[in-house]
Amino acid sequence: MEEDFSKYIDKPIFRTVSEVCNENGLSAFVIGGYVRDLILKRPSKDIDIVVLGSGLDLAEKVAKRLDIDKVQYFKNFGTAMFVHEGDDIEFVGARKESYSRDTRKPIVENGSLEDDQNRRDFTINALALSLNKSSFGYLVDPFDGLEDMENKIIRTPLEPDKTYSDDPLRMLRAIRFSSQLGFRIEAESLAAIERNADRLEIISAERIIDEVNKIVLSPKPSVGFKKLYDTKLLHQFFPEMVALQGIETKNGKSHKDNFYHTLEVLDNISKETDDLWLRWAAIMHDIAKPRTKRFHDKQGWTFHGHEDLGAKMIPKIFKKLKLPLDAKMKYVQKLVRLHLRPISLVKGNVTDSAIRRLLFEAGEDLEDLMTLCNADITSKNEYKVEKYKRNFKLVEKKLKQIEEKDRVRNFQPPISGELIMSTFNMGPCYEVGVIKTAIKDAILDGHIENDYDQAYQFMLEKAKEIGVSKK
């Protein structure tokens, strides 16, 4: 037993557990992430309580004392949980674990507190605070986790090769904690991750993406992704991103390293938004560059069409990574497909027609698209970056002016397909689509206003032009 932390565990649940344990001759501890976050002064709602005995029985007794009716029992795992004052409280009996090589699911036996701490992934997650009456609030820290926390180090309690080989998900967790907390991974532990990287094959894609998303949402995601790349973990599940890495030179002309550029864009956008899918758009925006890379004597390196091919690649990548194949995927696709459009407006003449088309196609996601494009302005030349950003401000101003004047954002052309069909007494056919598209283009190009009467007159003229008449 070490330092006294009793003043920090002042929630009623801890005193209640202590009382119940004292009355029933039990010994219990609050352990793991909650203790870590308590010491780091980070918010946490997940409280794990380990008992030397049955977690199911202790949960039942504590719930009865607190008049809690709804308790979830997971008898196969020997755990139980309930919600108290907004916290998720989980009870489990102390246990020791052993693993076979082809699965991360351990063989579990009853054990001591020492056994339970030995099975933890990192020293900072093996900390336990006593809930026993005689030692309430005292820290049990057999692996010097408190010192590692002070020195900002991620280290395994036992030999790292065994820790990572037993449960390869811990390798991703090490990098995730490093990225979230700004801690460094101890050198031997980092080397062990690279040695065991191919063990990730026994981990489900769902488990992997859960950790990866937490890295994506960390304050500076590049920290995590660089470690994923350096340890070869990224190669196991996201080879498309790995393919971005590298610089090729021909005839004295080089292109930038698109992997590190992508990480810079991701960090840039993370300063502006906590939206997971906008951050994924940053990760994916140049994903097709390796497939579209070409060298020309005059132009040098080009990546023509990488935005369109990238958008087409996204469903397959999302499916493989077990990311959602719903509106979130469509949103990322849309931003990837359009991400060059605002930049091209900055480079060239900003016509009202080009602005209208961007407003129409981006719709409600325009602000997010502009955030992505701003983040995509990267260069070692500070003057060049400042020039682009100044021009970008002009484009944003122009977008606002055109939208206020022409109302084309999210607009539906005032003439519907049904009206075209009824006017010319025809069913669904190719000509209906031609007329409808022509009306939309005429509005976006500024030939007519977004107005019913003008659009109706244009419809009559276009129909006559293609040989469609009223019957």
ZAMARGU-4260 file (C-alpha; in steps of 0.2 Angstrom, whole numbers, plus 5000, padded with zeros to 4 digits):
<rodrens>
0) 5000/5000/5000 | 5006/5017/4995 | 5000/5035/4994 | 4983/5040/5001 | 4971/5046/4988
5) 4955/5044/4999 | 4951/5063/4996 | 4949/5060/4978 | 4937/5045/4978 | 4923/5055/4987
10) 4908/5048/4977 | 4895/5040/4987 | 4897/5023/4977 | 4914/5021/4984 | 4909/5022/5002
15) 4894/5011/4999 | 4905/4997/4991 | 4917/4999/5006 | 4903/4997/5019 | 4896/4982/5010
20) 4913/4974/5009 | 4917/4977/5027 | 4900/4969/5032 | 4903/4954/5021 | 4922/4951/5024
25) 4926/4956/5006 | 4940/4965/4998 | 4938/4977/4983 | 4947/4990/4973 | 4943/5003/4960
30) 4955/4999/4946 | 4961/5004/4929 | 4956/5019/4918 | 4946/5028/4931 | 4961/5029/4943
35) 4972/5034/4929 | 4960/5048/4923 | 4957/5053/4942 | 4976/5056/4944 | 4977/5065/4927
40) 4962/5075/4931 | 4953/5069/4915 | 4934/5066/4916 | 4928/5048/4917 | 4911/5040/4919
45) 4917/5022/4918 | 4921/5015/4935 | 4928/4997/4936 | 4928/4989/4953 | 4937/4972/4956
50) 4933/4961/4971 | 4942/4946/4978 | 4927/4935/4976 | 4911/4936/4965 | 4908/4952/4956
55) 4890/4947/4953 | 4887/4945/4971 | 4895/4961/4976 | 4885/4971/4963 | 4869/4963/4969
60) 4872/4968/4987 | 4878/4986/4982 | 4863/4989/4971 | 4851/4983/4985 | 4859/4995/4997
65) 4857/5009/4984 | 4839/5004/4979 | 4845/5001/4961 | 4833/4990/4952 | 4841/4989/4935
70) 4857/4978/4936 | 4864/4969/4921 | 4872/4953/4924 | 4884/4945/4912 | 4887/4928/4920
75) 4898/4920/4906 | 4910/4934/4910 | 4907/4935/4929 | 4903/4954/4928 | 4889/4965/4932
80) 4885/4983/4930 | 4873/4997/4934 | 4872/5016/4932 | 4873/5027/4947 | 4873/5046/4947
85) 4878/5046/4929 | 4892/5034/4931 | 4893/5016/4923 | 4899/5005/4938 | 4906/4988/4933
90) 4910/4974/4945 | 4921/4959/4942 | 4930/4946/4952 | 4949/4947/4952 | 4956/4935/4939
95) 4971/4929/4930 | 4972/4925/4912 | 4982/4914/4900 | 4981/4914/4881 | 4983/4902/4866
100) 4992/4909/4851 | 4977/4909/4839 | 4965/4920/4849 | 4965/4935/4860 | 4951/4928/4871
105) 4960/4922/4887 | 4957/4907/4898 | 4951/4915/4914 | 4953/4909/4932 | 4949/4917/4949
110) 4964/4926/4955 | 4972/4938/4967 | 4973/4957/4965 | 4991/4954/4960 | 4985/4942/4946
115) 4972/4955/4940 | 4985/4969/4939 | 4998/4958/4930 | 4985/4955/4916 | 4983/4974/4913
120) 4989/4981/4897 | 5000/4996/4904 | 5007/5001/4920 | 4996/5017/4920 | 4981/5006/4919
125) 4986/4994/4932 | 4984/5006/4946 | 4971/5002/4960 | 4964/5011/4974 | 4958/5001/4990
130) 4940/5002/4995 | 4943/4992/5011 | 4939/5001/5027 | 4956/4999/5035 | 4965/5006/5019
135) 4952/5016/5010 | 4959/5027/4996 | 4977/5019/4997 | 4986/5017/4980 | 4992/4999/4975
140) 5005/5002/4962 | 5016/4987/4959 | 5023/4992/4942 | 5027/5011/4946 | 5013/5017/4935
145) 5012/5033/4945 | 5030/5037/4941 | 5026/5032/4922 | 5012/5044/4923 | 5023/5058/4929
150) 5036/5055/4916 | 5022/5053/4902 | 5027/5035/4898 | 5017/5020/4891 | 5025/5004/4897
155) 5018/4986/4899 | 5018/4978/4916 | 5026/4962/4910 | 5038/4958/4896 | 5031/4968/4881
160) 5032/4954/4868 | 5021/4943/4878 | 5009/4957/4882 | 5006/4961/4864 | 5007/4944/4857
165) 4994/4938/4870 | 4982/4952/4865 | 4988/4961/4849 | 4974/4974/4851 | 4985/4981/4865
170) 4997/4987/4852 | 4984/4999/4845 | 4979/5004/4862 | 4997/5009/4866 | 4997/5020/4851
175) 4980/5027/4855 | 4984/5032/4873 | 5001/5039/4867 | 4991/5050/4854 | 4977/5055/4867
180) 4988/5059/4882 | 5004/5065/4873 | 5014/5051/4881 | 5029/5042/4873 | 5029/5023/4871
185) 5044/5016/4880 | 5058/5011/4868 | 5057/4992/4871 | 5038/4992/4870 | 5038/5001/4854
190) 5051/4989/4846 | 5040/4975/4852 | 5025/4982/4843 | 5034/4982/4827 | 5040/4964/4830
195) 5022/4958/4833 | 5013/4969/4820 | 5007/4954/4810 | 4999/4947/4825 | 4985/4960/4822
200) 4978/4948/4810 | 4968/4939/4824 | 4959/4955/4829 | 4943/4959/4821 | 4941/4974/4810
205) 4928/4981/4821 | 4940/4981/4836 | 4953/4989/4826 | 4943/5003/4819 | 4936/5007/4836
210) 4954/5011/4842 | 4959/5020/4825 | 4944/5031/4827 | 4950/5036/4844 | 4967/5040/4837
215) 4958/5051/4823 | 4949/5060/4837 | 4964/5063/4847 | 4971/5081/4849 | 4985/5079/4836
220) 4981/5063/4826 | 4997/5063/4816 | 5006/5057/4832 | 4996/5041/4832 | 4997/5039/4813
225) 5016/5041/4812 | 5018/5027/4826 | 5005/5016/4816 | 5016/5018/4801 | 5033/5016/4809
230) 5028/5001/4818 | 5020/4993/4802 | 5003/4992/4811 | 4995/5003/4798 | 5002/4991/4784
235) 4991/4977/4792 | 4974/4986/4789 | 4976/5002/4779 | 4988/4999/4764 | 4980/5012/4754
240) 4986/5025/4766 | 5003/5018/4767 | 5004/5019/4748 | 5004/5038/4750 | 5021/5038/4758
245) 5037/5042/4748 | 5044/5055/4736 | 5049/5051/4718 | 5061/5061/4708 | 5063/5062/4689
250) 5073/5074/4678 | 5076/5084/4694 | 5057/5086/4698 | 5050/5079/4714 | 5032/5078/4721
255) 5029/5080/4739 | 5026/5065/4751 | 5007/5063/4751 | 5007/5053/4767 | 5015/5067/4778
260) 5005/5080/4768 | 4989/5070/4773 | 4994/5070/4791 | 4997/5089/4791 | 4980/5092/4783
265) 4973/5080/4797 | 4981/5090/4811 | 4976/5107/4803 | 4958/5101/4802 | 4958/5094/4820
270) 4962/5112/4826 | 4945/5117/4819 | 4933/5102/4822 | 4930/5087/4832 | 4919/5080/4819
275) 4925/5062/4816 | 4919/5061/4798 | 4926/5078/4793 | 4943/5072/4800 | 4941/5056/4789
280) 4938/5067/4774 | 4955/5074/4777 | 4963/5057/4779 | 4954/5051/4762 | 4956/5067/4752
285) 4972/5062/4742 | 4969/5043/4744 | 4969/5040/4725 | 4985/5050/4722 | 4996/5034/4720
290) 4985/5027/4707 | 4984/5043/4697 | 5002/5048/4698 | 5010/5052/4681 | 5026/5061/4675
295) 5026/5073/4660 | 5042/5081/4654 | 5034/5098/4654 | 5022/5098/4668 | 5032/5086/4680
300) 5021/5076/4692 | 5002/5076/4690 | 4988/5067/4699 | 4974/5071/4687 | 4957/5064/4693
305) 4963/5059/4710 | 4947/5067/4718 | 4935/5057/4707 | 4944/5041/4709 | 4946/5044/4727
310) 4928/5046/4729 | 4925/5030/4720 | 4938/5021/4731 | 4929/5026/4748 | 4915/5013/4748
315) 4927/4998/4747 | 4939/5005/4760 | 4925/5009/4772 | 4918/4992/4770 | 4935/4984/4773
320) 4938/4995/4788 | 4920/4992/4795 | 4916/5010/4794 | 4898/5014/4791 | 4891/5013/4773
325) 4877/5025/4776 | 4876/5044/4775 | 4892/5047/4784 | 4901/5038/4769 | 4892/5048/4756
330) 4897/5064/4766 | 4915/5059/4765 | 4914/5054/4747 | 4906/5071/4743 | 4920/5081/4751
335) 4933/5071/4743 | 4925/5073/4726 | 4924/5092/4728 | 4940/5096/4738 | 4949/5103/4723
340) 4935/5114/4718 | 4937/5129/4730 | 4956/5128/4727 | 4954/5129/4708 | 4943/5145/4711
345) 4957/5152/4721 | 4970/5149/4707 | 4959/5155/4693 | 4946/5168/4689 | 4931/5167/4700
350) 4916/5167/4689 | 4898/5168/4696 | 4894/5152/4686 | 4908/5142/4695 | 4903/5149/4712
355) 4884/5144/4709 | 4889/5126/4704 | 4900/5124/4719 | 4885/5131/4730 | 4873/5119/4722
360) 4884/5104/4723 | 4891/5106/4740 | 4874/5112/4748 | 4873/5110/4766 | 4891/5104/4767
365) 4899/5119/4760 | 4906/5126/4777 | 4914/5108/4780 | 4921/5108/4762 | 4929/5125/4765
370) 4936/5120/4781 | 4944/5105/4773 | 4951/5115/4758 | 4958/5128/4771 | 4967/5114/4780
375) 4973/5107/4763 | 4984/5123/4760 | 5001/5117/4766 | 5018/5123/4760 | 5035/5126/4768
380) 5034/5143/4759 | 5025/5154/4772 | 5022/5168/4759 | 5014/5155/4747 | 5002/5149/4761
385) 4997/5167/4766 | 4994/5171/4748 | 4982/5156/4746 | 4973/5160/4762 | 4970/5178/4757
390) 4963/5173/4740 | 4953/5160/4749 | 4945/5173/4760 | 4940/5182/4743 | 4932/5166/4737
395) 4922/5164/4754 | 4916/5182/4752 | 4910/5179/4734 | 4901/5163/4739 | 4891/5172/4752
400) 4887/5186/4740 | 4881/5174/4726 | 4871/5164/4738 | 4862/5179/4745 | 4858/5185/4727
405) 4854/5169/4718 | 4848/5157/4732 | 4855/5142/4723 | 4862/5132/4738 | 4852/5116/4740
410) 4840/5123/4727 | 4828/5112/4718 | 4824/5119/4700 | 4807/5127/4700 | 4801/5116/4686
415) 4799/5098/4691 | 4800/5082/4680 | 4781/5080/4683 | 4777/5097/4677 | 4787/5094/4661
420) 4778/5078/4658 | 4761/5085/4661 | 4765/5100/4650 | 4770/5090/4635 | 4758/5075/4639
425) 4772/5062/4640 | 4779/5049/4651 | 4796/5047/4659 | 4809/5047/4645 | 4826/5054/4640
430) 4819/5071/4634 | 4812/5075/4651 | 4829/5073/4659 | 4837/5084/4645 | 4825/5098/4648
435) 4826/5097/4667 | 4845/5097/4666 | 4845/5111/4654 | 4834/5122/4666 | 4846/5118/4681
440) 4862/5122/4670 | 4854/5138/4664 | 4851/5144/4682 | 4868/5139/4688 | 4876/5147/4673
445) 4866/5163/4676 | 4857/5163/4659 | 4840/5164/4669 | 4836/5168/4687 | 4830/5155/4700
450) 4812/5160/4696 | 4797/5150/4690 | 4791/5161/4676 | 4808/5162/4668 | 4811/5143/4670
455) 4794/5139/4662 | 4798/5150/4647 | 4815/5142/4646 | 4807/5125/4646 | 4796/5129/4632
460) 4811/5135/4621 | 4822/5120/4626 | 4808/5108/4621 | 4805/5116/4605 | 4824/5115/4601
465) 4824/5096/4604 | 4808/5093/4594 | 4796/5091/4609 | 4779/5100/4607 | 4763/5101/4616
470) 4750/5088/4610
</rodrens>
